[in-house]
């Protein structure tokens, strides 16, 4: 957006809040508890087929905070999130977007750290 003040022109950038991750759908089969969490969080999800799953955690700025790849069978599965980043440091308080993908299905879930 442009603004004029006297003979001076100023440009102000406008940022839109992050509302999701492109190309994903929220899946009611993904559950996180406790949510919000303090230290650890259990992630439950359902795979239609067996295979490798990419588990990613993003902050609301879109920065990748944690990523893991693991094999999970078809059906109900659990993954224990220890509350740490890829660097092994405890993540800060806030809201995060969890994304689980296995090549055939992509699911997201909002989780909160206290």
VMD Tcl script that draws the C-alpha trace (Angstrom):
set ca {
  {0.00 0.00 0.00}
  {1.27 3.46 -0.86}
  {0.88 6.45 1.38}
  {1.65 10.07 0.67}
  {2.63 12.49 3.35}
  {3.28 15.90 1.83}
  {5.66 15.41 -1.08}
  {7.07 12.24 0.47}
  {5.98 8.80 -0.75}
  {6.15 5.81 1.56}
  {5.49 2.15 0.84}
  {4.02 -0.01 3.59}
  {4.07 -3.77 3.24}
  {1.03 -5.65 4.38}
  {1.42 -9.20 5.60}
  {-1.33 -11.78 5.61}
  {-1.43 -14.16 8.58}
  {-0.58 -17.81 7.96}
  {-3.85 -19.73 7.80}
  {-2.59 -23.06 6.52}
  {-0.09 -24.86 4.38}
  {-0.71 -24.90 0.65}
  {-1.88 -28.21 -0.78}
  {-3.02 -29.70 2.52}
  {-6.30 -30.69 4.01}
  {-7.22 -30.91 7.65}
  {-7.95 -34.51 8.48}
  {-10.25 -35.32 11.38}
  {-8.32 -38.61 11.70}
  {-5.34 -36.68 13.11}
  {-5.61 -36.04 16.82}
  {-3.13 -34.46 19.21}
  {-3.34 -34.78 22.98}
  {-2.94 -33.11 25.26}
  {-3.53 -30.04 23.13}
  {-2.36 -27.57 24.26}
  {0.66 -29.41 25.67}
  {3.49 -28.49 28.04}
  {6.28 -31.02 27.40}
  {5.14 -33.93 25.20}
  {2.28 -34.47 22.78}
  {0.89 -37.72 21.37}
  {-0.10 -37.54 17.71}
  {-2.60 -40.15 16.52}
  {-3.30 -40.58 12.81}
  {-4.73 -43.11 10.39}
  {-2.88 -44.32 7.31}
  {-4.84 -45.77 4.41}
  {-1.70 -47.63 3.26}
  {1.62 -48.70 4.79}
  {4.72 -46.69 4.04}
  {7.06 -43.88 4.94}
  {5.46 -40.82 6.49}
  {6.96 -37.36 6.54}
  {6.07 -35.59 9.78}
  {6.71 -31.84 9.81}
  {6.03 -29.11 12.35}
  {5.88 -25.48 11.22}
  {5.57 -22.28 13.23}
  {3.03 -19.68 12.10}
  {5.72 -17.89 10.07}
  {6.05 -21.03 7.94}
  {9.46 -21.96 9.35}
  {10.12 -25.69 9.59}
  {10.72 -26.43 13.28}
  {10.84 -30.24 13.29}
  {10.93 -32.95 10.65}
  {11.03 -36.73 10.88}
  {10.57 -39.55 8.42}
  {9.33 -42.90 9.72}
  {7.61 -46.03 8.46}
  {4.07 -46.61 9.72}
  {1.72 -49.48 8.83}
  {-1.79 -49.04 7.47}
  {-4.36 -48.26 10.15}
  {-4.16 -46.30 13.41}
  {-0.72 -45.06 14.45}
  {0.84 -42.97 17.21}
  {3.88 -40.70 17.20}
  {5.23 -39.12 20.39}
  {6.36 -35.53 19.86}
  {8.92 -34.69 22.54}
  {8.50 -30.92 22.21}
  {11.95 -30.40 20.70}
  {13.11 -28.77 17.46}
  {15.40 -30.38 14.88}
  {18.31 -28.88 16.85}
  {17.18 -30.75 19.97}
  {16.08 -27.59 21.77}
  {12.68 -27.24 23.44}
  {10.33 -25.27 21.19}
  {8.96 -21.98 22.49}
  {5.35 -21.38 23.52}
  {3.03 -20.83 20.59}
  {0.80 -22.31 17.92}
  {2.20 -24.73 15.35}
  {0.95 -26.56 12.28}
  {1.62 -30.29 12.17}
  {1.72 -31.83 8.68}
  {1.77 -35.59 8.06}
  {2.17 -36.87 4.50}
  {2.86 -40.27 2.98}
  {2.69 -39.64 -0.75}
  {-1.00 -40.52 -0.98}
  {-2.59 -38.47 1.76}
  {-1.69 -35.21 3.47}
  {-3.14 -34.16 6.81}
  {-2.64 -31.15 9.04}
  {-3.46 -30.36 12.65}
  {-2.98 -27.22 14.72}
  {-1.20 -27.82 18.03}
  {-0.36 -25.39 20.83}
  {2.61 -25.36 23.21}
  {2.14 -23.77 26.64}
}
mol new
graphics top color blue
foreach p $ca { graphics top sphere $p radius 0.5 }
foreach p [lrange $ca 0 end-1] q [lrange $ca 1 end] { graphics top cylinder $p $q radius 0.2 }
display resetview
